[in-house]
Amino acid sequence: MSESETQTEENVPKQQHSLPLISHLLELRDRLLRVIAIVMVLFLSLVYFANDIYQFLAIPLTSQLPEGSSMIATGVATPFFTPIKLTIVLSIFIAIPAILHQVWAFIAPGLYKHERKLIAPLVVSSAFLFYLGMAFAYFVVFPLAFSFFTSTAPEGVTIATDISNYLDFVLKLFFAFGLAFEIPIATLVLCWTGATTPEKLKQKRPYIVVGAFIFGMLLTPPDVISQTLLAIPMLILFEVGLLFARFYVPKEETQEEE
């Protein structure tokens, strides 16, 4: 065998190994571009209503302000950029199902058939729970929190919240509650992968209660109301996750327990 033929045979495995990697990277690039395109289309569709969207977001606060008070803008360009920033974030939030679909389409070929049947409903339910957490924050947490904040202002202090600071505040709460409402999904995944079992999680319930309040303290502004309103739903959702987790325990572990 000639030297050139030997080199050709040695290069074949390397080429076969590198081609799938390149194809996966190209597919990943294409899916990222699709996600960016979806977000851009949503943004361009919503940017005309940017001020109306911000006005709707500010209702929980403006409805609690004393008569004659209003929100302010301390920066020169803040009245323009703040609604635009909100519209961009809103476009990303709306595109979450499409983003999860692209992630699912990318990883699905590498999964077994039974794994695909299991993960598909988890992807759908995770998007639903994230939106549910945001809705809970807007319709329940914001009115209670802002009513408390405005009623405890010292006498003689005029409440005039900056629109940029308000946006940062509510976006942080949206993300915190959306993430916290994913607890049932995290519980199911942990039990499904065999990392833990429902019985072990039940035994660690006291630690989870403490962890929920610590988690709420870290993700919410420094007030007891937001922390409590985040920790309590987290504990309820943890119990819901435990309720359904027994259906996601690997078959081998179920047979051993029986």
C-alpha positions in Angstrom: 0.0 0.0 0.0 1.4 3.4 -1.0 2.0 6.2 1.5 -0.7 8.4 -0.2 -3.4 5.7 0.3 -2.4 5.3 3.9 -2.8 9.0 4.6 -6.2 9.0 2.8 -7.4 6.2 5.1 -6.2 8.0 8.2 -8.0 11.2 7.1 -11.4 9.5 6.5 -12.3 9.0 10.2 -11.3 12.6 11.0 -13.4 13.9 8.2 -16.4 11.8 9.2 -16.0 13.0 12.8 -15.7 16.7 11.8 -18.6 16.8 9.3 -21.4 16.1 11.9 -19.9 18.8 14.2 -19.9 21.3 11.3 -23.5 20.4 10.3 -24.7 20.8 13.9 -23.1 24.2 14.2 -24.7 25.2 10.9 -28.1 24.0 12.1 -27.6 25.9 15.4 -26.7 29.0 13.5 -29.8 28.7 11.3 -32.1 28.2 14.3 -30.6 31.2 16.1 -31.2 33.3 13.0 -34.8 32.1 12.9 -35.2 33.1 16.6 -33.7 36.6 15.9 -36.0 37.0 12.8 -39.1 36.1 14.8 -38.2 38.6 17.6 -37.5 41.3 15.0 -40.9 40.7 13.3 -42.7 40.9 16.6 -40.8 44.0 17.6 -41.5 45.8 14.3 -45.2 44.8 14.8 -45.4 46.2 18.3 -43.0 49.2 18.3 -45.8 51.5 17.0 -47.8 50.8 20.2 -44.7 51.1 22.5 -46.2 54.0 24.5 -49.5 52.3 24.9 -47.8 49.1 26.0 -45.9 51.0 28.7 -49.0 52.8 29.8 -50.7 49.4 30.3 -47.7 48.1 32.2 -47.8 51.1 34.5 -51.5 50.8 35.5 -50.7 48.8 38.7 -48.7 51.8 39.9 -50.5 54.7 38.4 -53.8 53.4 39.8 -52.3 53.6 43.4 -50.7 57.0 43.1 -52.2 59.9 45.1 -54.4 62.3 43.1 -52.2 64.8 41.3 -49.1 62.5 41.3 -47.6 61.0 38.2 -44.6 59.2 36.9 -41.6 61.2 35.7 -38.7 60.8 33.3 -35.3 62.1 34.7 -33.3 61.4 31.5 -33.4 63.4 28.3 -33.9 60.4 26.1 -35.7 58.2 28.7 -39.3 58.9 27.4 -38.2 57.4 24.0 -35.9 54.6 25.0 -37.8 53.2 27.9 -40.9 52.1 25.9 -38.6 50.8 23.2 -36.8 48.7 25.7 -40.1 47.3 27.0 -41.2 46.5 23.5 -38.0 44.5 22.9 -38.4 42.5 26.1 -42.0 41.9 25.3 -41.1 40.6 21.9 -38.7 38.1 23.4 -41.3 37.0 26.0 -44.0 36.5 23.3 -41.4 34.6 21.2 -40.7 32.1 24.0 -42.9 29.3 22.5 -41.0 29.7 19.2 -37.7 29.8 21.0 -38.5 26.6 22.8 -39.7 25.0 19.6 -36.3 25.8 17.9 -34.5 24.3 20.9 -36.7 21.2 20.8 -36.2 20.8 17.1 -32.4 21.0 17.6 -32.2 18.4 20.4 -35.0 16.1 19.3 -33.0 14.0 16.8 -30.5 13.0 19.5 -33.3 11.7 21.8 -34.9 8.3 22.1 -38.5 7.8 21.1 -39.7 7.6 24.7 -37.7 10.7 25.6 -39.3 12.7 22.8 -42.8 11.7 24.1 -41.8 12.9 27.6 -40.0 16.1 26.8 -42.6 17.5 24.3 -45.3 18.1 26.9 -42.6 19.5 29.3 -41.6 22.1 26.7 -45.2 23.2 26.2 -46.0 23.3 29.9 -42.8 25.3 30.7 -43.9 28.1 28.4 -47.4 28.1 29.9 -46.1 28.2 33.5 -43.7 31.1 32.6 -46.6 33.1 31.3 -48.7 32.1 34.3 -46.0 33.4 36.6 -45.9 36.8 34.7 -49.7 37.0 34.9 -49.6 36.3 38.6 -47.1 39.0 39.1 -49.0 41.6 37.2 -52.6 40.9 38.5 -51.8 39.9 42.1 -48.4 41.0 43.2 -48.1 44.4 41.6 -51.4 45.8 43.0 -50.6 44.6 46.5 -47.0 45.7 46.5 -47.6 49.2 45.0 -50.6 49.8 47.3 -48.4 49.0 50.3 -45.5 51.2 49.0 -47.6 54.2 48.3 -49.5 54.0 51.6 -46.4 53.9 53.7 -44.7 57.0 52.2 -43.8 59.6 54.8 -46.0 62.6 55.1 -44.9 65.5 52.9 -43.1 63.1 50.4 -44.4 63.3 46.9 -44.4 60.0 45.1 -43.0 60.4 41.5 -41.5 57.2 40.2 -39.0 57.4 37.3 -40.3 55.4 34.3 -37.0 53.7 33.7 -36.6 52.6 37.3 -40.2 51.3 37.3 -39.5 49.2 34.2 -36.4 47.7 35.7 -38.4 46.9 38.8 -41.3 45.1 37.1 -39.1 43.3 34.6 -37.1 41.8 37.5 -40.3 40.7 39.1 -41.7 39.2 35.9 -38.5 37.2 35.4 -38.5 36.1 39.1 -42.1 34.9 39.0 -41.8 33.3 35.6 -38.7 31.4 36.7 -40.3 30.4 40.0 -43.4 29.0 38.3 -41.0 26.5 36.5 -40.6 24.6 39.8 -43.0 21.7 38.8 -41.0 21.2 35.6 -37.7 21.2 37.5 -39.1 18.7 40.0 -40.3 16.4 37.2 -37.0 16.5 35.4 -35.0 15.7 38.5 -37.2 12.7 39.2 -37.3 11.6 35.6 -33.5 11.7 35.2 -33.1 9.7 38.5 -31.2 12.5 40.2 -33.7 12.2 43.1 -37.1 10.7 44.0 -40.4 12.1 45.3 -39.8 10.4 48.6 -36.4 12.0 49.1 -37.8 15.4 48.1 -40.6 15.0 50.7 -37.9 14.3 53.4 -36.2 17.6 52.4 -39.4 19.7 52.6 -38.2 21.8 55.6 -35.0 22.8 53.8 -37.0 23.6 50.6 -39.3 25.9 52.6 -36.3 27.9 53.9 -34.8 27.8 50.4 -38.0 29.2 48.8 -37.9 32.3 51.1 -34.1 32.8 50.5 -34.8 32.4 46.7 -37.6 35.0 47.0 -35.3 37.4 48.9 -32.6 37.2 46.2 -34.9 37.5 43.2 -37.3 40.2 44.5 -36.8 43.8 45.7 -35.9 44.1 49.4 -39.5 44.0 50.7 -41.3 41.3 52.7 -44.4 41.5 50.5 -42.7 40.5 47.2 -40.6 37.9 48.9 -43.6 36.2 50.6 -45.8 36.5 47.5 -43.0 34.7 45.6 -42.1 32.1 48.2 -45.7 30.9 48.8 -46.5 30.1 45.1 -43.1 28.4 44.9 -44.0 26.0 47.8 -47.4 25.3 46.3 -45.9 24.6 42.9 -43.3 22.3 44.5 -46.1 20.3 46.0 -47.8 20.1 42.6 -44.5 18.9 41.1 -44.3 16.2 43.8 -47.8 15.1 43.0 -47.0 14.5 39.3 -43.4 13.4 39.8 -44.3 9.9 40.7 -45.5 9.4 37.2 -42.1 10.4 35.9 -40.0 8.1 38.0 -37.9 5.6 35.9 -39.6 2.2 35.6 -36.6 0.4 37.1 -36.9 2.4 40.3 -40.6 1.9 40.5 -40.2 -1.8 40.2 -37.6 -1.9 42.9 -39.8 0.1 45.3 -42.7 -2.4 44.6 
